[in-house]
């Protein structure tokens, strides 16, 4: 679980996909995607 100031940030998707997801996927190849599940970023 990560928390921070992304609640109202327009760059949250870039942070999640280009930052967090790309840091995790090479180390844990079974992870296919990373999603924000706190309800603020529902698409």
Number of C-alpha atoms within 10 A of each C-alpha: 5 5 7 5 7 14 13 9 9 9 10 16 15 11 14 17 14 11 12 16 17 14 12 15 14 10 9 9 9 9 11 9 13 13 12 14 9 10 8 10 13 8 5
